[in-house]
Amino acid sequence: MKKIEAIIRKSKYREVKEALHTVGVNFFSYWDVTGVGNEKEGHVYRGISYSTSDIQRRFLSIVVNDDFEKTTIDAILKSAATGDVGDGKIFVSDIKESYRIRTGEKGGVTLK
């Protein structure tokens, strides 16, 4: 099993969620987070300078079976990208085991 963590623009959340549902990822957790990115300059909008050093993002945590890793990542990459700096990051790590609390089942079956 793989844990896929993605940090995306809040404005792209709905598109990412729909893309994940389309490929069959129907359960994941998310949080609103603030982070510091590589961009050091602020933006000017209508004569007012806005700091972009603290960035509002959405953090997604998704656990999938190994054979579903590429499908999940591709769905996020395609739906979250704008082509601009600050589109986000995806991190993948191994999950040793999972359990369904209600039934006590363990393994990949718990992800369905």
Biopython code that builds the backbone (N, CA, C, O; Angstrom):
import numpy as np
from Bio.PDB.StructureBuilder import StructureBuilder

atoms = [
    (1, "MET", "N", (0.839, -1.182, 0.000)),
    (1, "MET", "CA", (0.000, 0.000, 0.000)),
    (1, "MET", "C", (0.880, 1.239, 0.000)),
    (1, "MET", "O", (2.012, 1.217, 0.483)),
    (2, "LYS", "N", (0.346, 2.309, -0.544)),
    (2, "LYS", "CA", (1.067, 3.579, -0.628)),
    (2, "LYS", "C", (0.236, 4.684, 0.004)),
    (2, "LYS", "O", (-0.989, 4.711, -0.115)),
    (3, "LYS", "N", (0.920, 5.585, 0.669)),
    (3, "LYS", "CA", (0.293, 6.803, 1.170)),
    (3, "LYS", "C", (0.732, 7.932, 0.246)),
    (3, "LYS", "O", (1.923, 8.199, 0.087)),
    (4, "ILE", "N", (-0.237, 8.578, -0.351)),
    (4, "ILE", "CA", (0.036, 9.695, -1.254)),
    (4, "ILE", "C", (-0.438, 10.963, -0.567)),
    (4, "ILE", "O", (-1.619, 11.117, -0.255)),
    (5, "GLU", "N", (0.500, 11.864, -0.339)),
    (5, "GLU", "CA", (0.182, 13.149, 0.277)),
    (5, "GLU", "C", (0.404, 14.228, -0.776)),
    (5, "GLU", "O", (1.461, 14.294, -1.403)),
    (6, "ALA", "N", (-0.590, 15.057, -0.957)),
    (6, "ALA", "CA", (-0.496, 16.117, -1.960)),
    (6, "ALA", "C", (-0.829, 17.451, -1.325)),
    (6, "ALA", "O", (-1.788, 17.576, -0.564)),
    (7, "ILE", "N", (-0.025, 18.439, -1.649)),
    (7, "ILE", "CA", (-0.290, 19.809, -1.227)),
    (7, "ILE", "C", (-0.652, 20.569, -2.499)),
    (7, "ILE", "O", (0.170, 20.704, -3.406)),
    (8, "ILE", "N", (-1.887, 21.062, -2.560)),
    (8, "ILE", "CA", (-2.399, 21.684, -3.782)),
    (8, "ILE", "C", (-2.966, 23.064, -3.488)),
    (8, "ILE", "O", (-3.178, 23.426, -2.331)),
    (9, "ARG", "N", (-3.208, 23.825, -4.540)),
    (9, "ARG", "CA", (-3.887, 25.109, -4.400)),
    (9, "ARG", "C", (-5.320, 24.857, -3.926)),
    (9, "ARG", "O", (-5.976, 23.927, -4.397)),
    (10, "LYS", "N", (-5.798, 25.674, -3.008)),
    (10, "LYS", "CA", (-7.187, 25.529, -2.552)),
    (10, "LYS", "C", (-8.154, 25.710, -3.713)),
    (10, "LYS", "O", (-9.212, 25.080, -3.738)),
    (11, "SER", "N", (-7.815, 26.543, -4.657)),
    (11, "SER", "CA", (-8.699, 26.806, -5.793)),
    (11, "SER", "C", (-8.832, 25.603, -6.724)),
    (11, "SER", "O", (-9.757, 25.561, -7.535)),
    (12, "LYS", "N", (-7.938, 24.633, -6.629)),
    (12, "LYS", "CA", (-7.980, 23.451, -7.486)),
    (12, "LYS", "C", (-8.585, 22.233, -6.771)),
    (12, "LYS", "O", (-8.688, 21.159, -7.363)),
    (13, "TYR", "N", (-8.979, 22.394, -5.524)),
    (13, "TYR", "CA", (-9.465, 21.258, -4.735)),
    (13, "TYR", "C", (-10.657, 20.542, -5.394)),
    (13, "TYR", "O", (-10.660, 19.316, -5.504)),
    (14, "ARG", "N", (-11.642, 21.290, -5.819)),
    (14, "ARG", "CA", (-12.840, 20.666, -6.410)),
    (14, "ARG", "C", (-12.477, 19.828, -7.640)),
    (14, "ARG", "O", (-12.975, 18.715, -7.806)),
    (15, "GLU", "N", (-11.613, 20.364, -8.494)),
    (15, "GLU", "CA", (-11.190, 19.619, -9.688)),
    (15, "GLU", "C", (-10.429, 18.352, -9.312)),
    (15, "GLU", "O", (-10.634, 17.302, -9.922)),
    (16, "VAL", "N", (-9.553, 18.443, -8.314)),
    (16, "VAL", "CA", (-8.783, 17.279, -7.871)),
    (16, "VAL", "C", (-9.718, 16.237, -7.273)),
    (16, "VAL", "O", (-9.594, 15.048, -7.566)),
    (17, "LYS", "N", (-10.647, 16.675, -6.441)),
    (17, "LYS", "CA", (-11.598, 15.747, -5.825)),
    (17, "LYS", "C", (-12.402, 15.010, -6.896)),
    (17, "LYS", "O", (-12.573, 13.794, -6.816)),
    (18, "GLU", "N", (-12.886, 15.730, -7.882)),
    (18, "GLU", "CA", (-13.657, 15.099, -8.960)),
    (18, "GLU", "C", (-12.802, 14.130, -9.768)),
    (18, "GLU", "O", (-13.273, 13.059, -10.151)),
    (19, "ALA", "N", (-11.546, 14.498, -10.030)),
    (19, "ALA", "CA", (-10.640, 13.610, -10.771)),
    (19, "ALA", "C", (-10.363, 12.334, -9.984)),
    (19, "ALA", "O", (-10.306, 11.246, -10.558)),
    (20, "LEU", "N", (-10.192, 12.467, -8.671)),
    (20, "LEU", "CA", (-9.957, 11.287, -7.834)),
    (20, "LEU", "C", (-11.185, 10.384, -7.824)),
    (20, "LEU", "O", (-11.058, 9.165, -7.938)),
    (21, "HIS", "N", (-12.363, 10.966, -7.689)),
    (21, "HIS", "CA", (-13.592, 10.171, -7.720)),
    (21, "HIS", "C", (-13.757, 9.471, -9.070)),
    (21, "HIS", "O", (-14.202, 8.325, -9.125)),
    (22, "THR", "N", (-13.401, 10.153, -10.149)),
    (22, "THR", "CA", (-13.519, 9.584, -11.494)),
    (22, "THR", "C", (-12.665, 8.320, -11.652)),
    (22, "THR", "O", (-13.080, 7.365, -12.309)),
    (23, "VAL", "N", (-11.473, 8.319, -11.048)),
    (23, "VAL", "CA", (-10.594, 7.146, -11.176)),
    (23, "VAL", "C", (-10.831, 6.104, -10.094)),
    (23, "VAL", "O", (-10.174, 5.062, -10.079)),
    (24, "GLY", "N", (-11.773, 6.380, -9.180)),
    (24, "GLY", "CA", (-12.131, 5.380, -8.181)),
    (24, "GLY", "C", (-11.569, 5.584, -6.792)),
    (24, "GLY", "O", (-11.678, 4.695, -5.947)),
    (25, "VAL", "N", (-10.965, 6.743, -6.536)),
    (25, "VAL", "CA", (-10.499, 7.061, -5.180)),
    (25, "VAL", "C", (-11.643, 7.806, -4.499)),
    (25, "VAL", "O", (-11.863, 8.991, -4.751)),
    (26, "ASN", "N", (-12.359, 7.104, -3.644)),
    (26, "ASN", "CA", (-13.560, 7.680, -3.045)),
    (26, "ASN", "C", (-13.390, 8.065, -1.584)),
    (26, "ASN", "O", (-14.306, 8.628, -0.984)),
    (27, "PHE", "N", (-12.232, 7.771, -1.002)),
    (27, "PHE", "CA", (-11.997, 8.153, 0.382)),
    (27, "PHE", "C", (-10.614, 8.756, 0.514)),
    (27, "PHE", "O", (-9.622, 8.169, 0.081)),
    (28, "PHE", "N", (-10.558, 9.925, 1.110)),
    (28, "PHE", "CA", (-9.292, 10.542, 1.492)),
    (28, "PHE", "C", (-9.583, 11.609, 2.531)),
    (28, "PHE", "O", (-10.724, 12.040, 2.694)),
    (29, "SER", "N", (-8.548, 12.025, 3.226)),
    (29, "SER", "CA", (-8.667, 13.092, 4.222)),
    (29, "SER", "C", (-7.993, 14.341, 3.673)),
    (29, "SER", "O", (-7.098, 14.260, 2.832)),
    (30, "TYR", "N", (-8.435, 15.500, 4.160)),
    (30, "TYR", "CA", (-7.785, 16.740, 3.743)),
    (30, "TYR", "C", (-7.824, 17.762, 4.874)),
    (30, "TYR", "O", (-8.689, 17.722, 5.750)),
    (31, "TRP", "N", (-6.863, 18.673, 4.826)),
    (31, "TRP", "CA", (-6.742, 19.752, 5.797)),
    (31, "TRP", "C", (-6.416, 21.030, 5.053)),
    (31, "TRP", "O", (-5.767, 20.997, 4.008)),
    (32, "ASP", "N", (-6.862, 22.149, 5.583)),
    (32, "ASP", "CA", (-6.399, 23.446, 5.102)),
    (32, "ASP", "C", (-5.119, 23.760, 5.850)),
    (32, "ASP", "O", (-5.079, 23.693, 7.079)),
    (33, "VAL", "N", (-4.076, 24.101, 5.114)),
    (33, "VAL", "CA", (-2.763, 24.341, 5.708)),
    (33, "VAL", "C", (-2.192, 25.641, 5.176)),
    (33, "VAL", "O", (-2.639, 26.162, 4.154)),
    (34, "THR", "N", (-1.206, 26.152, 5.877)),
    (34, "THR", "CA", (-0.440, 27.307, 5.433)),
    (34, "THR", "C", (1.015, 26.891, 5.398)),
    (34, "THR", "O", (1.505, 26.246, 6.325)),
    (35, "GLY", "N", (1.706, 27.254, 4.336)),
    (35, "GLY", "CA", (3.105, 26.887, 4.211)),
    (35, "GLY", "C", (3.916, 28.041, 3.678)),
    (35, "GLY", "O", (3.385, 29.097, 3.336)),
    (36, "VAL", "N", (5.207, 27.820, 3.616)),
    (36, "VAL", "CA", (6.131, 28.798, 3.080)),
    (36, "VAL", "C", (6.736, 28.185, 1.831)),
    (36, "VAL", "O", (7.279, 27.081, 1.880)),
    (37, "GLY", "N", (6.649, 28.892, 0.709)),
    (37, "GLY", "CA", (7.147, 28.368, -0.557)),
    (37, "GLY", "C", (8.445, 29.014, -0.977)),
    (37, "GLY", "O", (9.046, 29.786, -0.229)),
    (38, "ASN", "N", (8.870, 28.687, -2.186)),
    (38, "ASN", "CA", (10.120, 29.215, -2.732)),
    (38, "ASN", "C", (9.999, 30.651, -3.205)),
    (38, "ASN", "O", (10.995, 31.373, -3.254)),
    (39, "GLU", "N", (8.800, 31.074, -3.552)),
    (39, "GLU", "CA", (8.616, 32.421, -4.086)),
    (39, "GLU", "C", (8.812, 33.450, -2.977)),
    (39, "GLU", "O", (8.148, 33.394, -1.942)),
    (40, "LYS", "N", (9.712, 34.371, -3.198)),
    (40, "LYS", "CA", (10.068, 35.355, -2.165)),
    (40, "LYS", "C", (9.428, 36.715, -2.399)),
    (40, "LYS", "O", (9.326, 37.518, -1.472)),
    (41, "GLU", "N", (8.996, 36.980, -3.622)),
    (41, "GLU", "CA", (8.435, 38.291, -3.934)),
    (41, "GLU", "C", (6.930, 38.285, -3.738)),
    (41, "GLU", "O", (6.276, 37.250, -3.863)),
    (42, "GLY", "N", (6.396, 39.443, -3.433)),
    (42, "GLY", "CA", (4.955, 39.580, -3.315)),
    (42, "GLY", "C", (4.330, 39.891, -4.667)),
    (42, "GLY", "O", (5.035, 40.132, -5.647)),
    (43, "HIS", "N", (3.022, 39.882, -4.712)),
    (43, "HIS", "CA", (2.287, 40.247, -5.919)),
    (43, "HIS", "C", (1.610, 41.589, -5.681)),
    (43, "HIS", "O", (1.218, 41.910, -4.559)),
    (44, "VAL", "N", (1.478, 42.363, -6.746)),
    (44, "VAL", "CA", (0.778, 43.637, -6.661)),
    (44, "VAL", "C", (-0.526, 43.504, -7.431)),
    (44, "VAL", "O", (-0.538, 43.134, -8.605)),
    (45, "TYR", "N", (-1.617, 43.810, -6.753)),
    (45, "TYR", "CA", (-2.934, 43.758, -7.378)),
    (45, "TYR", "C", (-3.636, 45.067, -7.096)),
    (45, "TYR", "O", (-3.868, 45.423, -5.941)),
    (46, "ARG", "N", (-3.975, 45.784, -8.155)),
    (46, "ARG", "CA", (-4.631, 47.094, -8.051)),
    (46, "ARG", "C", (-3.885, 48.046, -7.113)),
    (46, "ARG", "O", (-4.480, 48.764, -6.310)),
    (47, "GLY", "N", (-2.574, 48.020, -7.247)),
    (47, "GLY", "CA", (-1.739, 48.944, -6.486)),
    (47, "GLY", "C", (-1.452, 48.522, -5.055)),
    (47, "GLY", "O", (-0.767, 49.242, -4.329)),
    (48, "ILE", "N", (-1.962, 47.368, -4.634)),
    (48, "ILE", "CA", (-1.721, 46.889, -3.270)),
    (48, "ILE", "C", (-0.807, 45.670, -3.340)),
    (48, "ILE", "O", (-1.067, 44.729, -4.090)),
    (49, "SER", "N", (0.270, 45.698, -2.547)),
    (49, "SER", "CA", (1.222, 44.592, -2.534)),
    (49, "SER", "C", (0.764, 43.522, -1.534)),
    (49, "SER", "O", (0.446, 43.824, -0.384)),
    (50, "TYR", "N", (0.737, 42.277, -1.994)),
    (50, "TYR", "CA", (0.341, 41.150, -1.155)),
    (50, "TYR", "C", (1.528, 40.218, -0.978)),
    (50, "TYR", "O", (2.213, 39.884, -1.945)),
    (51, "SER", "N", (1.768, 39.803, 0.245)),
    (51, "SER", "CA", (2.842, 38.861, 0.518)),
    (51, "SER", "C", (2.423, 37.469, 0.061)),
    (51, "SER", "O", (1.302, 37.029, 0.314)),
    (52, "THR", "N", (3.339, 36.785, -0.616)),
    (52, "THR", "CA", (3.065, 35.413, -1.025)),
    (52, "THR", "C", (3.996, 34.437, -0.314)),
    (52, "THR", "O", (4.111, 33.279, -0.717)),
    (53, "SER", "N", (4.660, 34.902, 0.745)),
    (53, "SER", "CA", (5.565, 34.000, 1.452)),
    (53, "SER", "C", (4.791, 32.990, 2.301)),
    (53, "SER", "O", (5.264, 31.871, 2.498)),
    (54, "ASP", "N", (3.617, 33.359, 2.805)),
    (54, "ASP", "CA", (2.748, 32.418, 3.516)),
    (54, "ASP", "C", (1.620, 32.048, 2.568)),
    (54, "ASP", "O", (0.824, 32.898, 2.167)),
    (55, "ILE", "N", (1.560, 30.776, 2.216)),
    (55, "ILE", "CA", (0.670, 30.338, 1.152)),
    (55, "ILE", "C", (-0.438, 29.441, 1.710)),
    (55, "ILE", "O", (-0.160, 28.478, 2.425)),
    (56, "GLN", "N", (-1.684, 29.759, 1.383)),
    (56, "GLN", "CA", (-2.826, 28.927, 1.772)),
    (56, "GLN", "C", (-2.946, 27.770, 0.792)),
    (56, "GLN", "O", (-3.029, 27.982, -0.418)),
    (57, "ARG", "N", (-2.954, 26.547, 1.312)),
    (57, "ARG", "CA", (-3.040, 25.357, 0.480)),
    (57, "ARG", "C", (-3.968, 24.334, 1.125)),
    (57, "ARG", "O", (-4.427, 24.514, 2.253)),
    (58, "ARG", "N", (-4.232, 23.272, 0.397)),
    (58, "ARG", "CA", (-5.011, 22.150, 0.915)),
    (58, "ARG", "C", (-4.105, 20.919, 0.872)),
    (58, "ARG", "O", (-3.462, 20.640, -0.140)),
    (59, "PHE", "N", (-4.069, 20.195, 1.979)),
    (59, "PHE", "CA", (-3.228, 19.003, 2.130)),
    (59, "PHE", "C", (-4.123, 17.769, 2.051)),
    (59, "PHE", "O", (-5.043, 17.621, 2.855)),
    (60, "LEU", "N", (-3.861, 16.878, 1.085)),
    (60, "LEU", "CA", (-4.632, 15.660, 0.913)),
    (60, "LEU", "C", (-3.813, 14.464, 1.379)),
    (60, "LEU", "O", (-2.614, 14.385, 1.112)),
    (61, "SER", "N", (-4.454, 13.545, 2.069)),
    (61, "SER", "CA", (-3.819, 12.299, 2.496)),
    (61, "SER", "C", (-4.651, 11.143, 1.953)),
    (61, "SER", "O", (-5.823, 10.993, 2.299)),
    (62, "ILE", "N", (-4.032, 10.322, 1.095)),
    (62, "ILE", "CA", (-4.733, 9.255, 0.390)),
    (62, "ILE", "C", (-3.932, 7.967, 0.545)),
    (62, "ILE", "O", (-2.720, 7.970, 0.330)),
    (63, "VAL", "N", (-4.586, 6.865, 0.914)),
    (63, "VAL", "CA", (-3.917, 5.568, 0.970)),
    (63, "VAL", "C", (-4.565, 4.678, -0.085)),
    (63, "VAL", "O", (-5.786, 4.529, -0.129)),
    (64, "VAL", "N", (-3.716, 4.087, -0.940)),
    (64, "VAL", "CA", (-4.203, 3.233, -2.026)),
    (64, "VAL", "C", (-3.364, 1.962, -2.088)),
    (64, "VAL", "O", (-2.254, 1.908, -1.560)),
    (65, "ASN", "N", (-3.914, 0.941, -2.742)),
    (65, "ASN", "CA", (-3.133, -0.266, -3.007)),
    (65, "ASN", "C", (-2.030, 0.064, -4.005)),
    (65, "ASN", "O", (-2.165, 0.995, -4.798)),
    (66, "ASP", "N", (-0.943, -0.696, -3.965)),
    (66, "ASP", "CA", (0.226, -0.427, -4.804)),
    (66, "ASP", "C", (-0.125, -0.269, -6.279)),
    (66, "ASP", "O", (0.420, 0.606, -6.952)),
    (67, "ASP", "N", (-1.014, -1.092, -6.781)),
    (67, "ASP", "CA", (-1.335, -1.051, -8.205)),
    (67, "ASP", "C", (-2.162, 0.172, -8.595)),
    (67, "ASP", "O", (-2.414, 0.386, -9.781)),
    (68, "PHE", "N", (-2.584, 0.966, -7.637)),
    (68, "PHE", "CA", (-3.388, 2.158, -7.899)),
    (68, "PHE", "C", (-2.589, 3.448, -7.711)),
    (68, "PHE", "O", (-3.132, 4.542, -7.863)),
    (69, "GLU", "N", (-1.313, 3.323, -7.382)),
    (69, "GLU", "CA", (-0.475, 4.494, -7.119)),
    (69, "GLU", "C", (-0.378, 5.416, -8.332)),
    (69, "GLU", "O", (-0.649, 6.611, -8.218)),
    (70, "LYS", "N", (0.003, 4.882, -9.487)),
    (70, "LYS", "CA", (0.198, 5.707, -10.680)),
    (70, "LYS", "C", (-1.109, 6.378, -11.112)),
    (70, "LYS", "O", (-1.103, 7.555, -11.474)),
    (71, "THR", "N", (-2.212, 5.657, -11.080)),
    (71, "THR", "CA", (-3.512, 6.217, -11.464)),
    (71, "THR", "C", (-3.869, 7.407, -10.585)),
    (71, "THR", "O", (-4.341, 8.432, -11.076)),
    (72, "THR", "N", (-3.642, 7.266, -9.282)),
    (72, "THR", "CA", (-3.957, 8.326, -8.325)),
    (72, "THR", "C", (-3.076, 9.553, -8.557)),
    (72, "THR", "O", (-3.567, 10.681, -8.585)),
    (73, "ILE", "N", (-1.784, 9.329, -8.721)),
    (73, "ILE", "CA", (-0.849, 10.438, -8.935)),
    (73, "ILE", "C", (-1.161, 11.154, -10.247)),
    (73, "ILE", "O", (-1.156, 12.384, -10.298)),
    (74, "ASP", "N", (-1.430, 10.396, -11.304)),
    (74, "ASP", "CA", (-1.764, 11.017, -12.590)),
    (74, "ASP", "C", (-3.015, 11.885, -12.488)),
    (74, "ASP", "O", (-3.069, 12.966, -13.074)),
    (75, "ALA", "N", (-4.019, 11.417, -11.747)),
    (75, "ALA", "CA", (-5.254, 12.196, -11.575)),
    (75, "ALA", "C", (-4.964, 13.521, -10.874)),
    (75, "ALA", "O", (-5.517, 14.557, -11.245)),
    (76, "ILE", "N", (-4.104, 13.488, -9.870)),
    (76, "ILE", "CA", (-3.757, 14.718, -9.146)),
    (76, "ILE", "C", (-2.944, 15.649, -10.043)),
    (76, "ILE", "O", (-3.225, 16.845, -10.123)),
    (77, "LEU", "N", (-1.933, 15.093, -10.717)),
    (77, "LEU", "CA", (-1.086, 15.920, -11.581)),
    (77, "LEU", "C", (-1.895, 16.637, -12.656)),
    (77, "LEU", "O", (-1.689, 17.827, -12.894)),
    (78, "LYS", "N", (-2.804, 15.932, -13.300)),
    (78, "LYS", "CA", (-3.579, 16.524, -14.388)),
    (78, "LYS", "C", (-4.587, 17.557, -13.893)),
    (78, "LYS", "O", (-4.809, 18.569, -14.558)),
    (79, "SER", "N", (-5.192, 17.316, -12.744)),
    (79, "SER", "CA", (-6.251, 18.210, -12.282)),
    (79, "SER", "C", (-5.745, 19.378, -11.431)),
    (79, "SER", "O", (-6.443, 20.384, -11.306)),
    (80, "ALA", "N", (-4.569, 19.271, -10.853)),
    (80, "ALA", "CA", (-4.072, 20.323, -9.959)),
    (80, "ALA", "C", (-3.162, 21.324, -10.654)),
    (80, "ALA", "O", (-2.911, 22.404, -10.120)),
    (81, "ALA", "N", (-2.673, 20.988, -11.815)),
    (81, "ALA", "CA", (-1.675, 21.836, -12.476)),
    (81, "ALA", "C", (-2.292, 23.076, -13.116)),
    (81, "ALA", "O", (-3.331, 23.013, -13.772)),
    (82, "THR", "N", (-1.616, 24.204, -12.903)),
    (82, "THR", "CA", (-1.957, 25.440, -13.610)),
    (82, "THR", "C", (-0.805, 25.875, -14.502)),
    (82, "THR", "O", (-0.986, 26.668, -15.427)),
    (83, "GLY", "N", (0.386, 25.345, -14.215)),
    (83, "GLY", "CA", (1.578, 25.747, -14.957)),
    (83, "GLY", "C", (2.320, 26.892, -14.305)),
    (83, "GLY", "O", (3.372, 27.308, -14.792)),
    (84, "ASP", "N", (1.787, 27.406, -13.209)),
    (84, "ASP", "CA", (2.420, 28.514, -12.502)),
    (84, "ASP", "C", (3.167, 28.015, -11.271)),
    (84, "ASP", "O", (2.911, 26.918, -10.776)),
    (85, "VAL", "N", (4.092, 28.837, -10.788)),
    (85, "VAL", "CA", (4.792, 28.535, -9.543)),
    (85, "VAL", "C", (3.761, 28.369, -8.433)),
    (85, "VAL", "O", (2.816, 29.154, -8.351)),
    (86, "GLY", "N", (3.924, 27.373, -7.589)),
    (86, "GLY", "CA", (3.025, 27.198, -6.457)),
    (86, "GLY", "C", (1.928, 26.175, -6.669)),
    (86, "GLY", "O", (0.983, 26.112, -5.882)),
    (87, "ASP", "N", (2.035, 25.365, -7.725)),
    (87, "ASP", "CA", (1.009, 24.346, -7.965)),
    (87, "ASP", "C", (0.997, 23.270, -6.880)),
    (87, "ASP", "O", (-0.036, 22.638, -6.658)),
    (88, "GLY", "N", (2.114, 23.052, -6.206)),
    (88, "GLY", "CA", (2.127, 22.114, -5.093)),
    (88, "GLY", "C", (3.129, 20.998, -5.244)),
    (88, "GLY", "O", (4.003, 21.031, -6.111)),
    (89, "LYS", "N", (2.988, 20.002, -4.379)),
    (89, "LYS", "CA", (3.895, 18.859, -4.325)),
    (89, "LYS", "C", (3.097, 17.600, -4.042)),
    (89, "LYS", "O", (2.001, 17.655, -3.484)),
    (90, "ILE", "N", (3.669, 16.445, -4.440)),
    (90, "ILE", "CA", (3.119, 15.139, -4.109)),
    (90, "ILE", "C", (4.233, 14.325, -3.471)),
    (90, "ILE", "O", (5.357, 14.293, -3.971)),
    (91, "PHE", "N", (3.914, 13.671, -2.368)),
    (91, "PHE", "CA", (4.857, 12.805, -1.665)),
    (91, "PHE", "C", (4.260, 11.409, -1.570)),
    (91, "PHE", "O", (3.064, 11.262, -1.319)),
    (92, "VAL", "N", (5.084, 10.382, -1.770)),
    (92, "VAL", "CA", (4.614, 9.002, -1.717)),
    (92, "VAL", "C", (5.464, 8.238, -0.709)),
    (92, "VAL", "O", (6.692, 8.320, -0.724)),
    (93, "SER", "N", (4.788, 7.491, 0.170)),
    (93, "SER", "CA", (5.503, 6.657, 1.135)),
    (93, "SER", "C", (4.807, 5.308, 1.258)),
    (93, "SER", "O", (3.636, 5.162, 0.907)),
    (94, "ASP", "N", (5.546, 4.331, 1.760)),
    (94, "ASP", "CA", (5.001, 2.987, 1.937)),
    (94, "ASP", "C", (4.181, 2.897, 3.212)),
    (94, "ASP", "O", (4.516, 3.511, 4.225)),
    (95, "ILE", "N", (3.103, 2.126, 3.149)),
    (95, "ILE", "CA", (2.277, 1.825, 4.314)),
    (95, "ILE", "C", (2.438, 0.336, 4.589)),
    (95, "ILE", "O", (2.209, -0.494, 3.709)),
    (96, "LYS", "N", (2.825, 0.008, 5.791)),
    (96, "LYS", "CA", (3.075, -1.388, 6.144)),
    (96, "LYS", "C", (1.780, -2.182, 6.276)),
    (96, "LYS", "O", (1.705, -3.314, 5.799)),
    (97, "GLU", "N", (0.764, -1.614, 6.912)),
    (97, "GLU", "CA", (-0.479, -2.347, 7.154)),
    (97, "GLU", "C", (-1.616, -1.375, 7.401)),
    (97, "GLU", "O", (-1.395, -0.232, 7.803)),
    (98, "SER", "N", (-2.839, -1.837, 7.157)),
    (98, "SER", "CA", (-4.026, -1.051, 7.494)),
    (98, "SER", "C", (-5.077, -1.991, 8.079)),
    (98, "SER", "O", (-5.103, -3.183, 7.774)),
    (99, "TYR", "N", (-5.939, -1.431, 8.924)),
    (99, "TYR", "CA", (-6.990, -2.206, 9.591)),
    (99, "TYR", "C", (-8.309, -1.467, 9.478)),
    (99, "TYR", "O", (-8.347, -0.240, 9.565)),
    (100, "ARG", "N", (-9.375, -2.198, 9.286)),
    (100, "ARG", "CA", (-10.720, -1.628, 9.340)),
    (100, "ARG", "C", (-11.203, -1.844, 10.771)),
    (100, "ARG", "O", (-11.361, -2.984, 11.208)),
    (101, "ILE", "N", (-11.430, -0.782, 11.484)),
    (101, "ILE", "CA", (-11.777, -0.849, 12.902)),
    (101, "ILE", "C", (-13.075, -1.614, 13.122)),
    (101, "ILE", "O", (-13.159, -2.438, 14.033)),
    (102, "ARG", "N", (-14.077, -1.355, 12.310)),
    (102, "ARG", "CA", (-15.389, -1.973, 12.502)),
    (102, "ARG", "C", (-15.328, -3.496, 12.474)),
    (102, "ARG", "O", (-15.952, -4.151, 13.309)),
    (103, "THR", "N", (-14.577, -4.074, 11.520)),
    (103, "THR", "CA", (-14.592, -5.532, 11.335)),
    (103, "THR", "C", (-13.310, -6.219, 11.774)),
    (103, "THR", "O", (-13.289, -7.439, 11.940)),
    (104, "GLY", "N", (-12.246, -5.461, 11.963)),
    (104, "GLY", "CA", (-10.961, -6.059, 12.312)),
    (104, "GLY", "C", (-10.190, -6.563, 11.096)),
    (104, "GLY", "O", (-9.089, -7.096, 11.238)),
    (105, "GLU", "N", (-10.763, -6.399, 9.891)),
    (105, "GLU", "CA", (-10.063, -6.830, 8.678)),
    (105, "GLU", "C", (-8.748, -6.062, 8.551)),
    (105, "GLU", "O", (-8.611, -4.943, 9.047)),
    (106, "LYS", "N", (-7.782, -6.692, 7.872)),
    (106, "LYS", "CA", (-6.514, -6.015, 7.658)),
    (106, "LYS", "C", (-6.055, -6.204, 6.227)),
    (106, "LYS", "O", (-6.480, -7.134, 5.542)),
    (107, "GLY", "N", (-5.175, -5.307, 5.779)),
    (107, "GLY", "CA", (-4.615, -5.390, 4.442)),
    (107, "GLY", "C", (-5.341, -4.513, 3.450)),
    (107, "GLY", "O", (-6.146, -3.656, 3.817)),
    (108, "GLY", "N", (-5.037, -4.748, 2.168)),
    (108, "GLY", "CA", (-5.568, -3.941, 1.081)),
    (108, "GLY", "C", (-7.079, -3.926, 0.970)),
    (108, "GLY", "O", (-7.659, -2.970, 0.455)),
    (109, "VAL", "N", (-7.728, -4.997, 1.458)),
    (109, "VAL", "CA", (-9.200, -5.064, 1.406)),
    (109, "VAL", "C", (-9.830, -3.928, 2.210)),
    (109, "VAL", "O", (-10.968, -3.547, 1.934)),
    (110, "THR", "N", (-9.142, -3.396, 3.167)),
    (110, "THR", "CA", (-9.696, -2.322, 4.013)),
    (110, "THR", "C", (-9.832, -1.011, 3.256)),
    (110, "THR", "O", (-10.503, -0.094, 3.729)),
    (111, "LEU", "N", (-9.206, -0.909, 2.090)),
    (111, "LEU", "CA", (-9.239, 0.331, 1.307)),
    (111, "LEU", "C", (-10.427, 0.386, 0.359)),
    (111, "LEU", "O", (-10.625, 1.392, -0.321)),
    (112, "LYS", "N", (-11.209, -0.664, 0.305)),
    (112, "LYS", "CA", (-12.371, -0.708, -0.609)),
    (112, "LYS", "C", (-13.644, -0.385, 0.095)),
    (112, "LYS", "O", (-14.708, -0.378, -0.524)),
]
sb = StructureBuilder()
sb.init_structure("model")
sb.init_model(0)
sb.init_chain("A")
sb.init_seg("    ")
for serial, (resi, resn, name, xyz) in enumerate(atoms, 1):
    if name == "N":
        sb.init_residue(resn, " ", resi, " ")
    sb.init_atom(name, np.array(xyz, "f"), 0.0, 1.0, " ", f" {name:<3s}", serial, name[0])
structure = sb.get_structure()
